[in-house]
């Protein structure tokens, strides 16, 4: 019996020794970054790792504007955001990276995070829409639809935002007072006014520009409110969200929140389904007077080409809801919007006159053309782009079609575009045809939601559907016809000092409306991926990649790992971009972390 007990004790002792040896080996491996990283790399990709630069702490171009904690990590959730209260949109608090102290190696960087840009962003609203202004903190909404601010409340919101964020906002009053109330359209401009990229990088030129309009049709309630909340989102997240921060450093966002204030005020006071403006200069002998401003722009005004497959939604009858006006650009709202667009987008890239533009409609613009224009409408859950006046693809459809499909990848919207099955009708004299056909600006319209008067309990869905493509549009505003054809960064993860990232030319281009066919710009292969640490690629020649991967076996979708040198303590930002075998470089994706 005693011998048996002795054997048991010996066995236990041997087991303890074995466990100790295993633990020792495990700790040794954990403390040896090189060994672990080599094993991860051998399992994750087939290319060599190239590291170039050591890290330094992240430094924003502007240090005086931290509207919220700048030492935080934006992490896009790997699950759909929770339902947002339609009257009070719940605040988004960025969660810091999880930093694990290591008893083995106090300098070991133990962050393990993932950014998935396929998911929607989370939305943060400062204001409690629907509460009485007298109650403090809120703004008046439309009776019965309190989640949508009135024109007056929207104006007050803009004035308040300018007071709160003076270094990020400007308000520009446009000419041409409206017919009924003598109101002037205005533009809310959002950008980091204290940072000029042309100073640090003269070759960059001026900031990219995105112009967006809402409410050109009075009864489409969601549009003006959505742009207003997008403005709030950008301002509240500058300095906290790395994507928003770099976008506002290098891009100007120009928002016309109510492009038809007379019509919208009529809806607010009377109700009904009023669509057009309130101008009755033609003495229309009908209760439904006014002009559809989105049929009054000059390019191909009255020039819609009907086919057996596509009717034309335009009319010279003043009682029609799609009355295009007595002559092109007859309306004050149309003049104001177009004159402003002409003032901000480069003159060098446009046709000299609208007449010449109509003649040259089949001639493509350069891939280096700048600027994006978005026209928000409702409803239908659609995204569209030129041409509107004819059911034929534009000469830049590779770029426009690519960008439109990438917008839709965030929300599943249908494609209302030339030669697509969801193109219900054609239209002439539109804003998108004019800004693309004459000014050479990449132009799109969005049909938000499922109703002109979207119920407030459903409005949060509209916000979550549209904000990601709006931010994506801003990221591409500098050269949209070029970057839209390049690879997207689909995933970024960090483990130790290894960055693993997935780039793809095709993931964002698959769409059900293409019937299983991949849009042509998705056929290229990813050739290289660059990671910049704590400096933006747009910032000039001194900003060199911290690591570059040249794919030995280019693929349509490529996952690679890149090793960075040791990190200093503090906050850091990664800027990642990829180039394909046709030499198109896609948009930059950013991720911030803290050690």
Residue pairs with C-beta under 8 A, 6 or more apart in sequence:
27 104
29 35
29 36
30 36
30 102
30 104
30 105
30 108
31 102
31 104
31 105
31 108
33 105
33 108
33 496
33 497
36 496
37 496
37 497
37 498
37 563
40 495
40 498
40 561
41 49
41 498
41 561
41 563
44 500
44 559
44 560
44 561
45 549
45 559
45 560
45 561
46 552
46 553
47 549
47 550
47 551
47 552
47 553
47 560
48 552
49 547
49 549
49 561
49 562
49 563
50 547
50 548
50 549
50 550
50 562
51 546
51 547
51 562
51 563
51 564
51 565
52 544
52 545
52 546
52 547
52 548
53 533
53 544
53 545
53 546
53 565
54 565
54 566
55 533
55 534
55 546
55 564
55 565
55 566
55 567
55 568
55 572
56 533
56 534
56 568
57 534
57 568
57 569
57 570
57 571
57 572
58 534
58 570
58 571
58 572
58 573
58 592
59 534
60 70
60 239
60 245
60 249
61 192
61 194
61 195
61 200
61 249
61 539
62 167
62 192
62 194
62 195
62 249
64 167
64 194
65 165
65 167
65 168
65 192
65 194
65 238
65 239
66 239
66 240
67 164
67 165
67 235
67 236
67 237
67 238
67 239
67 240
68 236
68 237
68 239
68 240
69 94
69 240
70 239
70 240
70 571
71 96
71 571
71 594
72 94
72 95
72 96
72 240
72 592
72 594
73 94
73 95
73 96
73 97
73 113
73 592
73 593
73 594
74 94
74 237
74 240
74 241
74 242
74 243
74 591
74 592
75 94
75 95
75 97
75 113
75 114
75 115
76 115
76 116
76 117
76 119
76 120
76 121
76 122
77 119
77 122
78 114
78 116
78 119
79 119
80 119
80 120
80 464
81 120
81 122
81 123
81 464
82 90
83 460
84 90
84 123
84 460
84 463
84 464
85 460
86 147
86 456
86 457
86 458
86 459
86 460
87 128
87 129
87 130
87 131
87 146
87 147
87 456
88 125
88 128
88 129
88 130
89 123
89 124
89 125
89 129
89 229
89 460
89 463
90 124
91 124
91 125
92 122
92 123
92 124
92 237
94 240
94 241
96 594
97 111
97 113
97 593
97 594
97 595
98 111
98 112
98 113
99 110
99 111
99 594
99 595
100 110
101 110
102 108
102 110
107 566
108 496
109 496
109 497
109 566
109 567
109 595
110 496
111 494
111 495
111 593
111 595
112 493
112 494
112 495
113 493
113 494
113 591
113 593
114 491
114 492
114 493
115 491
115 492
115 493
115 589
115 591
116 490
116 491
117 488
117 489
117 490
117 491
117 589
118 409
118 410
118 490
118 507
120 410
120 411
120 464
120 465
120 467
120 468
121 467
121 468
121 471
123 229
123 233
123 463
123 464
123 467
124 232
124 233
124 236
124 237
125 229
125 232
125 233
125 236
126 232
126 236
127 137
127 138
127 139
127 157
127 232
128 137
128 138
129 138
129 139
129 141
129 146
129 147
129 148
129 149
129 225
130 138
130 141
130 146
130 147
130 456
131 137
131 138
131 139
132 138
132 140
133 139
133 140
133 153
133 156
139 149
139 150
139 153
139 154
139 156
139 157
140 149
140 150
140 152
140 153
141 147
141 148
141 149
141 150
141 153
142 148
142 149
142 150
142 221
142 267
142 268
143 268
145 221
145 453
145 455
145 456
146 456
147 225
147 456
147 459
148 221
148 222
148 224
148 225
148 456
148 459
149 157
149 224
149 225
149 228
150 268
151 224
151 258
151 261
151 264
151 265
151 268
154 224
154 225
154 228
154 257
154 258
157 228
157 232
158 171
158 186
158 188
158 228
158 231
158 257
159 171
161 169
161 188
161 231
161 232
161 235
162 169
162 170
162 171
164 235
165 235
165 238
167 192
167 193
167 194
168 190
168 191
168 192
168 193
168 235
168 238
168 248
169 188
169 189
169 190
169 235
170 188
170 189
170 193
171 186
171 187
171 188
171 189
172 186
172 187
172 189
172 340
173 184
173 186
174 184
174 185
174 186
174 187
174 336
174 337
174 339
174 340
175 184
175 335
175 336
175 339
176 184
176 185
176 332
176 333
176 335
176 336
176 339
177 183
177 184
177 332
178 184
178 185
178 261
178 262
178 277
178 278
178 279
178 332
178 333
179 262
179 277
179 278
179 279
179 280
179 281
179 332
180 262
180 266
180 278
180 279
181 261
181 262
181 265
181 278
183 261
183 262
184 336
185 256
185 258
185 259
185 261
185 333
185 336
185 337
186 256
187 254
187 255
187 256
187 340
188 231
188 254
188 255
188 256
188 257
189 252
189 253
189 254
189 255
190 231
190 234
190 235
190 248
190 252
190 253
190 255
191 207
191 248
191 249
191 251
191 252
191 253
192 238
192 248
192 249
195 249
197 204
197 207
197 249
197 250
197 538
197 539
198 204
198 205
198 206
200 539
200 540
201 538
201 539
201 540
201 541
203 540
204 250
204 538
204 540
207 250
207 251
207 252
207 478
208 250
208 251
208 252
208 370
208 371
208 474
208 477
208 478
208 479
209 251
209 252
209 254
209 344
209 345
209 370
209 371
209 372
209 477
210 251
210 252
210 253
210 254
210 371
210 372
210 373
210 374
210 473
210 474
210 477
211 254
211 256
211 340
211 341
211 344
211 345
211 371
211 372
211 373
211 374
211 435
211 441
212 227
212 253
212 254
212 255
212 256
212 373
212 374
212 375
212 376
212 470
213 256
213 259
213 337
213 373
213 374
213 375
213 376
213 431
214 223
214 224
214 226
214 227
214 255
214 256
214 257
214 258
214 259
214 376
215 223
215 224
215 257
215 258
215 259
215 260
215 261
215 263
215 264
215 376
216 259
216 260
216 293
216 294
216 333
216 375
216 377
216 431
217 260
217 263
217 275
217 276
217 292
217 293
217 294
217 377
218 260
218 262
218 263
218 264
218 266
218 267
218 274
218 275
218 276
218 277
219 263
219 267
219 272
219 273
219 274
219 275
219 452
219 453
220 376
220 377
220 378
220 379
220 448
220 452
221 267
221 378
221 452
221 453
221 454
222 378
222 379
222 448
222 449
222 454
222 459
222 462
223 376
223 377
223 378
223 448
224 257
224 258
224 264
225 459
226 376
226 448
226 462
226 463
226 466
227 255
227 257
227 376
228 257
229 463
230 255
230 466
230 467
230 470
231 253
231 255
231 257
233 244
233 467
234 244
234 247
234 248
234 253
237 244
237 245
238 244
238 245
238 248
239 245
242 573
242 590
242 591
242 592
243 471
243 475
243 589
243 590
244 471
245 590
246 536
246 575
246 588
246 590
247 253
247 471
247 474
247 475
249 536
250 478
250 536
250 538
251 474
251 475
251 477
251 478
252 344
253 474
254 340
254 344
256 337
256 340
258 264
259 293
259 333
259 337
260 276
260 277
260 293
260 333
262 277
262 278
262 279
263 274
263 275
263 276
263 277
263 278
263 290
266 272
266 274
266 278
267 274
273 452
274 290
275 292
275 321
276 288
276 289
276 290
276 291
276 292
276 293
276 321
276 323
277 290
277 291
277 293
277 331
277 332
277 333
278 289
278 290
279 289
279 290
279 291
279 331
279 332
280 289
280 290
281 326
281 330
282 289
282 318
282 326
284 290
284 318
284 319
286 318
286 319
288 319
288 320
288 321
289 318
289 319
290 323
291 323
291 324
291 325
291 330
291 331
292 320
292 321
292 322
292 323
292 324
292 325
293 331
293 333
293 334
294 375
294 427
294 429
294 430
294 431
295 301
295 314
295 315
295 322
295 323
295 324
295 325
295 427
295 428
295 429
295 430
296 324
296 325
296 328
296 329
296 330
296 331
296 334
296 429
297 328
297 329
297 334
297 338
297 429
297 430
297 431
297 433
297 434
298 328
298 329
298 338
298 354
298 429
298 434
298 438
299 354
299 357
299 358
299 389
299 429
299 430
299 433
299 434
299 437
299 438
300 358
300 361
300 389
300 428
300 429
300 433
300 437
301 324
301 327
301 328
301 329
301 428
301 429
302 314
302 316
302 324
302 328
302 428
302 429
303 358
303 389
303 428
303 429
304 312
304 313
304 314
304 388
304 389
304 390
304 426
304 427
304 428
305 312
305 389
305 390
305 391
305 426
306 312
306 426
307 391
309 391
310 391
310 423
310 424
310 425
310 426
311 425
311 426
312 425
312 426
312 427
312 428
313 322
313 425
313 426
313 427
314 322
314 324
314 427
314 428
314 429
315 322
315 323
315 324
316 323
316 324
317 323
322 427
324 428
324 429
325 331
325 429
328 429
329 335
329 338
337 431
338 434
341 373
341 435
341 439
341 441
342 439
344 371
345 370
345 371
345 435
345 439
345 440
345 441
346 369
346 370
346 371
349 365
349 366
349 369
349 370
349 439
349 440
350 357
350 438
350 439
350 440
351 357
351 360
351 437
351 438
351 440
354 434
354 438
357 437
357 438
358 437
361 387
361 395
361 437
362 395
363 395
364 394
364 395
364 396
365 395
365 396
365 440
365 481
366 440
366 481
367 399
367 479
367 481
367 482
367 485
368 479
368 481
368 482
369 440
369 441
369 442
369 479
369 480
369 481
370 441
370 477
370 478
370 479
370 480
371 439
371 440
371 441
371 442
371 477
371 480
372 441
372 442
372 443
372 444
372 473
372 474
372 476
372 477
372 480
373 431
373 432
373 435
373 436
373 441
373 442
373 443
373 444
374 443
374 444
374 445
374 446
374 470
374 473
375 430
375 431
375 432
375 443
375 444
375 445
375 446
376 445
376 446
376 448
376 466
377 445
377 446
377 447
377 448
378 447
378 448
378 449
378 451
378 452
378 454
379 447
379 448
379 449
379 450
379 451
379 452
379 454
380 414
380 416
380 447
380 450
381 411
381 412
381 413
381 414
381 447
381 448
381 449
381 450
381 465
382 413
382 414
382 415
382 416
382 422
382 446
382 447
383 404
383 407
383 408
383 413
383 414
383 415
383 416
383 417
383 444
383 445
383 446
383 447
383 469
384 404
384 415
384 416
384 417
384 423
384 432
384 444
384 445
384 447
385 394
385 400
385 401
385 403
385 404
385 417
385 432
385 436
385 442
385 443
385 444
385 445
386 394
386 400
386 418
386 432
386 433
386 436
386 437
386 443
387 393
387 394
387 418
387 433
387 437
388 426
388 427
388 428
388 430
388 432
388 433
389 426
389 427
389 428
389 430
389 433
390 418
390 426
391 418
391 419
391 423
391 426
392 418
392 419
393 401
393 417
393 418
393 419
394 400
394 418
394 436
396 436
396 442
396 481
397 418
398 485
398 520
398 521
399 442
399 480
399 481
399 482
399 484
399 485
399 521
400 436
400 442
400 443
400 444
400 481
400 484
401 417
401 519
401 521
402 484
402 485
402 509
402 519
402 521
402 522
403 442
403 444
403 473
403 476
403 480
403 481
403 484
404 415
404 417
404 444
405 415
405 508
405 509
405 510
405 511
405 514
405 519
406 469
406 472
406 484
406 488
406 508
406 509
407 413
407 444
407 446
407 469
407 472
407 473
408 414
408 415
408 469
408 511
409 507
409 508
409 509
409 510
409 511
410 465
410 468
410 469
410 472
411 465
411 466
411 468
411 469
413 446
413 447
413 465
414 422
414 513
415 422
415 511
415 513
416 422
416 423
416 424
416 445
416 447
417 423
420 513
421 513
422 513
430 445
431 443
431 445
432 443
432 444
432 445
433 443
435 441
435 443
436 442
436 443
442 480
442 481
442 484
444 473
446 466
446 469
448 454
448 462
448 465
448 466
449 458
449 459
449 461
449 462
449 465
450 458
451 458
454 462
472 587
473 480
475 483
475 587
475 588
476 483
476 484
476 587
478 538
482 584
482 585
483 584
483 585
483 586
483 587
484 521
484 587
485 521
485 524
485 582
485 584
485 586
486 505
486 577
486 578
486 579
486 580
486 584
486 585
486 586
486 587
487 503
487 504
487 505
487 524
487 526
487 578
487 579
487 580
487 584
487 586
488 503
488 504
488 505
488 507
488 508
488 578
488 586
488 587
488 589
489 501
489 502
489 503
489 576
489 577
489 578
489 586
489 587
489 588
489 589
490 502
490 503
490 504
490 507
490 508
490 557
491 500
491 501
491 502
491 559
492 499
492 500
492 501
492 574
492 576
492 589
492 591
493 499
493 500
493 501
494 500
494 574
494 591
494 593
497 563
497 564
497 565
497 566
497 567
498 561
498 562
498 563
498 564
499 531
499 547
499 561
499 562
499 563
499 564
499 574
499 576
500 559
500 560
500 561
500 562
501 529
501 531
501 559
501 560
501 561
501 562
501 576
502 557
502 558
502 559
503 526
503 529
503 557
503 558
503 560
503 578
503 586
504 526
504 556
504 557
504 558
505 521
505 522
505 523
505 524
505 525
505 526
505 556
505 557
505 580
505 586
506 518
506 522
506 523
506 556
506 557
507 557
509 518
509 519
509 521
509 522
510 518
510 522
511 519
521 584
522 556
523 556
524 556
524 580
524 581
524 582
524 584
525 551
525 554
525 555
525 556
525 558
525 580
525 581
526 551
526 554
526 555
526 556
526 557
526 558
526 578
526 579
526 580
526 581
527 550
527 551
527 554
527 578
527 579
527 580
527 581
527 583
528 548
528 549
528 550
528 551
528 578
528 579
529 548
529 549
529 551
529 558
529 560
529 562
529 576
529 577
529 578
529 579
530 537
530 545
530 547
530 548
530 549
530 576
530 577
530 578
530 579
531 545
531 546
531 547
531 548
531 562
531 564
531 574
531 575
531 576
532 543
532 544
532 545
532 546
532 574
532 575
532 576
533 546
533 564
533 572
533 573
533 574
533 575
534 572
534 573
535 542
535 543
535 575
536 543
536 575
536 588
537 543
537 575
537 577
537 588
538 588
546 564
546 565
547 562
547 563
547 564
548 562
549 560
549 562
551 558
551 560
554 580
554 581
558 578
567 595
568 595
569 595
570 594
570 595
571 592
571 593
571 594
572 592
572 593
572 594
572 595
573 590
573 591
573 592
574 590
574 591
574 592
574 593
575 588
575 589
575 590
576 588
576 589
576 590
576 591
577 585
577 586
577 587
577 588
577 589
578 585
578 586
579 585
579 586
580 586
